[in-house]
């Protein structure tokens, strides 16, 4: 039996996304574990693991975010085919190799069979590079990876019964990467497989960078020396600090420049629209409104204040 | 006498941007030192300082980047107001205090009327630092943006750019920190400046990163560089690496969002432009364009200053 589990903070989102996908791909005997969140995603997912582990006929547990919708036929067949390899512990549809931190997307991404559906500015879809295999780049492939994106993960029965999410790491960020590292440390494979999902969430990866930063540090401290490449880098600590600060400031400057770029592009479009307005004014009303909406929306910035002040809310020791 | 100094790696931007600006703001007795650049930025600028320092009547030396256009006819008056305080050694159009790195704009900023004139996306003008919430000039700061650096006679004769800073970034910050360490004041002035460059702020990020590291290695632990107070080196490294990836992730996401929405707006424009009525009125638009072109060829009214 293939079970499905979700931790729910918003029943409407669950109904419109995760539940809809489960209804499409589940089999008649599938167990659906719809759990109201009990706090962190680590704790909620551990409770789902306990519930699934109690089923003697468990073939796999599919954990998916409430805003993730599995799409396409043959999902359960794919899961069974991949899990026929007894060394496979975790399956996803997005994964990478060479990952050194919870920013798995900074690794060499091997598969990204998902579509990012965002709600801002009237909504839109951003298909990732292997959403359509016919258009995928040459490096796109299924197979073994370092980690998968946790928005949809499929776990083998052994993993369900023997590995737990590390609740000491925080509330949300890094749970998937840490879990995959545990599975690999236990000698099992993390792989991607040919299935797809739609992930409906904001364009911004996180609201408060500080909680993500703390998770990044916690995972690096946990795995440095235990898993090659994770948490370590060349140079002394001082050299790493200075290099990291330089890269941080460079990234912030790129982000600042995003505002210039957006404004320049909007002005270019405005000029085109204003030229048209002289002839067919009634047509440009809607696009001009859209431009104003986009400009307003991008005035909301992440909270970088703590970066600037150098405030430290956590410590790392060894 | 207020002198102007320019280090010129490429004559074209000097002729197009810096030179017209200097001609606009300079006085009849102003000295213009236009030297070809040599070696590092520091070495080139020091040549200008050496030449200016020989003039006994020097009131100020204005170092202008070739892509910078001074655009305020009362610029010299603003300089004299700033240097009325004998402790002021450096003045500029934008700067910050509380600086902890090459990224001075992450400090507490003060910015005058600084404009970015770009040629990307059809060209246009924007405020050069729209993401800042700066205090209006004049403000005492730790450093200024090197697009325009105004040096007092004392600074011209006693402080030199560090020629060991070889990456082409940070010589301005380093100079200001030297001045501050000597007990002198750096200030912003209220003036209008046009910076001509691409929307992409840095051409070569690798050298910018190296310059950032080199400057930190030189100034950490020395006043007036703000102490970091981030614990031991391991803690600092972990935090910096995490912040770098957080910032990269957010920046990438916001760029994706921009691309998505601009593409959507472009489609809307294209649909409207492709409509029947838009196509039907094309001859009228062409007539209007012709009329505007003819008007543009007419002589300018006397006394009207031409712009780029």
Interface residues (C-beta under 8 A of the other chain):
Chain A: X101 X103 X105 X106 X118 X120 X121 X122 X124 X126 X203 X204 X205 X206 X209 X212 X213 X214 X216 X217 X220 X221 X233 X236 X237 X238 X239 X240 X241 X242 X243 X244 X245 X246 X247 X248 X249 X250 X251 X252 X253 X254 X255 X256 X257 X258 X259 X260 X261 X262 X263 X264 X265 X266 X267 X268 X269 X271 X272 X273 X275 X276 X278 X279 X280 X283 X284 X286 X287 X290 X291 X294 X298 X301 X302 X304 X307 X308 X310 X312 X315 X316 X317 X318
Chain B: X100 X101 X102 X103 X105 X106 X107 X116 X118 X120 X121 X122 X124 X126 X129 X130 X131 X199 X200 X201 X202 X205 X208 X209 X210 X212 X213 X216 X217 X228 X229 X230 X231 X232 X233 X234 X235 X236 X237 X238 X239 X240 X241 X242 X243 X244 X245 X246 X247 X248 X249 X250 X251 X253 X254 X255 X256 X257 X258 X260 X261 X262 X264 X265 X266 X268 X269 X272 X273 X275 X277 X278 X281 X284 X285 X288
